[in-house]
Every structure is written in C-alpha cells, then in structure tokens.
Amino acid sequence: MEKCTNCGECVRRCQVFAHTFDKATDDKPVYHRDKCVGCGACVMGCKYDALHLEPVPEKEWFHVPSSFNEWEERRLEVLAAQK
C-alpha cells in the first residue's frame, strides 16, 4: 500500500469488483481476495507497481472439465459426497 497513490485505476479495471473504494479507509482502494479471479488487469494498469500477482496455493487450484461428460461425473461425485 505504500506505493499506492489512490489513482483508482485498479478499481476501474477490475471487472469482478475485487478492488473497491472504501470510505472507512479514507477512499483508498480495498482488495477483496475472495472475489479475485487472477486476471491481472489491475496489475497491468498500475503505473506505480503497487500491485502484483501471487500464485495461489495448490490446494486452491481447480480443474476445468474438458467435456460435459467429465463435468457431469464430477458433479455426481460431489453430490454423492454430500450425502
């Protein structure tokens, strides 16, 4: 945050509202990690190098199914595990 100039470019670039302005922090941008999808638009737009991307831990990785059948199999596994 020491490099942040409150220019708001991260807020303007973020399509998923992971960066917002917050009156409680004197209108400084606030980062909401739970909303971030890791696209990097905020990082590329920051002229002051106040932002950077960090790899997520392996336990947070997810696999994108390559077919509808694979998706359906995984969905059924999750449903069975919830019982």
N, CA and C of each residue as an Amber inpcrd file, in Angstrom:
protein
   249
   0.8090000  -1.2070000   0.0000000   0.0000000   0.0000000   0.0000000
   0.8500000   1.2680000   0.0000000   2.1330000   1.1420000   0.3700000
   2.9610000   2.3480000   0.4220000   3.1950000   2.9470000  -0.9550000
   3.1190000   2.1390000  -2.0170000   3.3000000   2.6550000  -3.3760000
   1.9910000   3.1740000  -3.9740000   0.8670000   2.8550000  -3.3580000
  -0.4400000   3.2320000  -3.8980000  -0.6560000   4.7450000  -3.8020000
  -1.1090000   5.3360000  -4.9130000  -1.3730000   6.7770000  -4.9440000
  -2.8670000   7.0850000  -4.9520000  -3.6990000   6.0620000  -4.7710000
  -5.1640000   6.2080000  -4.7910000  -5.6830000   6.7010000  -6.1300000
  -5.0170000   6.3460000  -7.2070000  -5.4550000   6.8120000  -8.5230000
  -6.7500000   6.1270000  -8.9610000  -7.0210000   4.9300000  -8.4280000
  -8.2560000   4.2320000  -8.7420000  -8.2330000   3.4060000 -10.0070000
  -7.0760000   3.2860000 -10.6450000  -7.0070000   2.5100000 -11.8820000
  -7.3510000   1.0480000 -11.6320000  -6.9470000   0.5100000 -10.5080000
  -7.2800000  -0.8870000 -10.1880000  -8.7950000  -1.0620000 -10.0470000
  -9.4460000  -0.0920000  -9.4350000 -10.9040000  -0.1480000  -9.2630000
 -11.5860000  -0.0710000 -10.6240000 -11.1220000   0.8170000 -11.4890000
 -11.7220000   0.9630000 -12.8220000 -11.5240000  -0.2850000 -13.6840000
 -10.3830000  -0.9460000 -13.5500000 -10.0700000  -2.0920000 -14.4030000
 -10.6920000  -3.4020000 -13.9310000 -11.0250000  -3.5170000 -12.6660000
 -11.4790000  -4.7960000 -12.1180000 -12.9310000  -5.0720000 -12.5020000
 -13.1240000  -6.1260000 -13.2850000 -14.4560000  -6.4870000 -13.7700000
 -15.2620000  -7.2710000 -12.7480000 -14.6110000  -7.8020000 -11.7190000
 -15.3160000  -8.6080000 -10.7240000 -15.3930000  -7.9090000  -9.3670000
 -15.0610000  -6.6250000  -9.3390000 -15.1620000  -5.7890000  -8.1410000
 -14.3190000  -6.3170000  -6.9770000 -13.1430000  -6.8620000  -7.3000000
 -12.2100000  -7.2880000  -6.2610000 -11.4710000  -6.0800000  -5.6810000
 -11.4710000  -4.9750000  -6.3980000 -10.9170000  -3.7100000  -5.9010000
 -12.0640000  -2.7190000  -5.8160000 -12.2140000  -2.1030000  -4.6560000
 -13.2700000  -1.1000000  -4.4660000 -12.7040000   0.0450000  -3.6420000
 -13.3740000   1.1790000  -3.7150000 -13.0310000   2.2800000  -2.8140000
 -13.8350000   2.0980000  -1.5490000 -13.2570000   2.4650000  -0.4170000
 -13.9210000   2.2830000   0.8590000 -13.8000000   3.5520000   1.6870000
 -14.9230000   4.1210000   2.0290000 -14.9260000   5.3510000   2.8430000
 -14.2390000   5.1340000   4.1880000 -14.3150000   3.9200000   4.7300000
 -13.7040000   3.6330000   6.0300000 -12.1820000   3.6910000   5.9810000
 -11.6040000   3.5950000   4.7910000 -10.1430000   3.6520000   4.6690000
  -9.7130000   4.9200000   3.9440000 -10.4550000   5.9880000   4.1300000
 -10.1240000   7.2820000   3.5160000 -10.0670000   7.2040000   1.9980000
 -11.0020000   6.4860000   1.4080000 -11.1130000   6.3380000  -0.0410000
  -9.9120000   5.6590000  -0.6860000  -9.1820000   4.8620000   0.0740000
  -8.1120000   4.0640000  -0.5270000  -8.7350000   2.8150000  -1.1200000
  -8.1670000   2.3100000  -2.2130000  -8.6870000   1.0630000  -2.7610000
  -8.5220000  -0.0890000  -1.7680000  -9.5290000  -0.9220000  -1.7050000
  -9.5140000  -2.1000000  -0.8410000  -9.5670000  -3.3290000  -1.7390000
  -8.7390000  -4.3240000  -1.4370000  -8.6650000  -5.5490000  -2.2280000
  -9.4490000  -6.6490000  -1.5290000 -10.3250000  -7.3080000  -2.2720000
 -11.1450000  -8.3990000  -1.7500000 -10.6870000  -9.6900000  -2.4360000
  -9.7810000 -10.4190000  -1.7910000  -9.1790000 -11.6010000  -2.3960000
 -10.2140000 -12.6460000  -2.7950000 -11.2820000 -12.7690000  -2.0300000
 -12.2890000 -13.7820000  -2.3150000 -13.0250000 -13.5420000  -3.6280000
 -12.9480000 -12.3260000  -4.1580000 -13.6000000 -12.0120000  -5.4330000
 -12.6380000 -12.0870000  -6.6210000 -11.3440000 -12.0730000  -6.3620000
 -10.3350000 -12.0080000  -7.4180000 -10.2860000 -13.2980000  -8.2310000
 -10.2190000 -13.1550000  -9.5590000 -10.0830000 -14.3080000 -10.4470000
  -8.6710000 -14.4000000 -11.0340000  -7.7930000 -13.5020000 -10.6570000
  -6.4040000 -13.5690000 -11.0800000  -6.1370000 -13.1620000 -12.5180000
  -6.9670000 -12.3060000 -13.0810000  -6.7980000 -11.9310000 -14.4910000
  -5.5980000 -11.0070000 -14.7110000  -5.2190000 -10.2450000 -13.6880000
  -4.0600000  -9.3640000 -13.7900000  -4.3300000  -8.0010000 -14.4020000
  -5.5790000  -7.6810000 -14.7050000  -5.8920000  -6.3790000 -15.3090000
  -5.4740000  -5.2320000 -14.3960000  -5.6400000  -5.4040000 -13.1070000
  -5.2580000  -4.3470000 -12.1620000  -3.7410000  -4.1520000 -12.1480000
  -3.0110000  -5.2480000 -12.1790000  -1.5450000  -5.1930000 -12.1480000
  -1.0090000  -4.4950000 -13.3940000  -1.5550000  -4.8700000 -14.5630000
  -1.0950000  -4.2620000 -15.8120000  -1.4050000  -2.7720000 -15.8750000
  -2.4440000  -2.3400000 -15.1800000  -2.8360000  -0.9340000 -15.2350000
  -2.1910000  -0.0450000 -14.1980000  -1.5300000  -0.6390000 -13.2230000
  -0.9440000   0.1560000 -12.1390000   0.3920000   0.7520000 -12.5830000
   0.4280000   2.0610000 -12.7170000   1.6390000   2.7680000 -13.1560000
   2.6990000   2.8360000 -12.0580000   2.3110000   2.5370000 -10.8240000
   3.2060000   2.7420000  -9.6860000   3.7190000   1.4310000  -9.0900000
   3.4660000   0.3070000  -9.7670000   3.9060000  -1.0090000  -9.2930000
   3.4670000  -1.2930000  -7.8540000   2.2560000  -0.8620000  -7.5310000
   1.7300000  -1.0870000  -6.1880000   1.0530000  -2.4490000  -6.0680000
   0.8430000  -3.1210000  -7.1950000   0.1550000  -4.4100000  -7.1920000
   1.0150000  -5.4720000  -7.8400000   0.7970000  -6.7140000  -7.4420000
   1.4490000  -7.8450000  -8.0840000   0.5880000  -9.0880000  -7.8880000
   0.7460000 -10.0440000  -8.7810000   0.0260000 -11.3100000  -8.6640000
   0.8860000 -12.3070000  -7.9100000   0.2580000 -13.1200000  -7.0830000
   0.9460000 -14.1830000  -6.3750000   0.2810000 -15.5000000  -6.7300000
   1.0630000 -16.5410000  -6.9220000   0.4560000 -17.8490000  -7.2040000
  -0.4030000 -18.2970000  -6.0210000  -1.5160000 -18.9280000  -6.3190000
  -2.3630000 -19.4530000  -5.2530000  -1.8120000 -20.8040000  -4.8100000
  -2.0490000 -21.1760000  -3.5730000  -1.5860000 -22.4740000  -3.1040000
  -2.2310000 -23.6090000  -3.9070000  -1.5330000 -24.7130000  -4.0140000
  -2.0260000 -25.8290000  -4.8160000  -3.3950000 -26.3110000  -4.3320000
  -3.6790000 -26.2080000  -3.0460000  -4.9730000 -26.6640000  -2.5370000
  -6.1270000 -25.8280000  -3.0880000  -5.8420000 -24.6370000  -3.6120000
  -6.8890000 -23.7900000  -4.1930000  -7.0230000 -23.9550000  -5.7090000
  -6.1880000 -24.7590000  -6.3140000  -6.2880000 -24.9930000  -7.7500000
  -7.5880000 -25.7170000  -8.0530000  -8.0880000 -25.5400000  -9.2410000
  -9.2540000 -26.3020000  -9.6600000  -9.0610000 -26.7700000 -11.0890000
  -9.6650000 -27.8850000 -11.3940000  -9.5460000 -28.4850000 -12.7160000
 -10.7880000 -28.1330000 -13.5220000 -10.5890000 -27.6280000 -14.7160000
 -11.7080000 -27.3250000 -15.6020000 -11.9890000 -28.5670000 -16.4410000
 -13.1970000 -29.1050000 -16.3490000 -13.5050000 -30.3130000 -17.1300000
 -13.3280000 -30.0680000 -18.6240000 -12.8670000 -31.1100000 -19.3060000
 -12.6240000 -30.9780000 -20.7450000 -13.8430000 -31.3520000 -21.5770000
 -14.8660000 -31.9090000 -20.9240000 -16.0820000 -32.2790000 -21.6600000
 -17.2730000 -32.2140000 -20.7180000 -18.4530000 -32.2400000 -21.3080000
 -19.6550000 -32.2460000 -20.4910000 -19.7300000 -33.5310000 -19.6730000
 -19.3220000 -34.6420000 -20.2470000 -19.3540000 -35.9130000 -19.5190000
 -18.4700000 -35.8630000 -18.2760000 -17.2860000 -35.2960000 -18.4110000
 -16.4010000 -35.1710000 -17.2530000 -17.0220000 -34.2530000 -16.2040000
 -17.6190000 -33.1770000 -16.6470000 -18.2900000 -32.2590000 -15.7240000
 -19.3890000 -32.9960000 -14.9670000 -20.2010000 -33.7660000 -15.6800000
 -21.3130000 -34.4930000 -15.0590000 -20.8010000 -35.5330000 -14.0650000
 -19.7250000 -36.2330000 -14.3880000 -19.1490000 -37.2070000 -13.4710000
 -18.6850000 -36.5350000 -12.1810000 -18.0260000 -35.4230000 -12.3060000
 -17.5550000 -34.6910000 -11.1170000 -18.7210000 -34.1670000 -10.2940000
 -19.7420000 -33.6840000 -10.9740000 -20.9230000 -33.1740000 -10.2650000
 -21.5640000 -34.2940000  -9.4500000 -21.6880000 -35.4800000 -10.0390000
 -22.2780000 -36.6160000  -9.3350000 -21.4100000 -37.0540000  -8.1550000
 -20.0900000 -36.9950000  -8.3100000 -19.2000000 -37.3180000  -7.1970000
 -19.4010000 -36.3590000  -6.0320000 -19.5190000 -35.0780000  -6.3350000
 -19.7270000 -34.0720000  -5.2850000 -21.0730000 -34.2990000  -4.6090000
 -22.1110000 -34.5570000  -5.3770000 -23.4290000 -34.8040000  -4.7990000
 -23.4150000 -36.0400000  -3.9020000 -22.7370000 -37.0950000  -4.3440000
 -22.6470000 -38.3210000  -3.5350000 -21.8880000 -38.0830000  -2.2380000
 -20.8700000 -37.2610000  -2.2900000 -20.0640000 -36.9680000  -1.0900000
 -20.8380000 -36.1300000  -0.0740000 -21.8310000 -35.3880000  -0.5390000
 -22.6080000 -34.5310000   0.3580000 -23.6540000 -35.3110000   1.1500000
 -23.9320000 -36.5400000   0.7640000 -24.9610000 -37.3440000   1.4620000
 -24.4250000 -37.9290000   2.7270000
